[in-house]
């Protein structure tokens, strides 16, 4: 449950700070690793299981995940999927 709560917090933070550039803390490789993990999890992170899978696949801590979600949201690659903080990747193989 902690991981899903982290993603809920990340989504809220991303909504509150759109367009914030985080180039100093997030690399292209970090973004690619996150995209790959979310794609492997079915393009959505909307449950404890998918949140844990993404966290495990990337090995990123809470701060890094927050920075990545914020960066991707600013790039238009993250969309909200429900009121509980679920997110969907909308780029690459996950584009509609």
Buried (B, 14 or more C-beta within 10 A) or exposed (E): EEBBEBBBBBBEBBEEEEEEEBEEBBEEEBBEBBBBBBBEBBBBBBBBEBBBBBBEBBEBEBEBBBBBBBBBBBEEBBBBBEEEBBBBBBBEEBEE
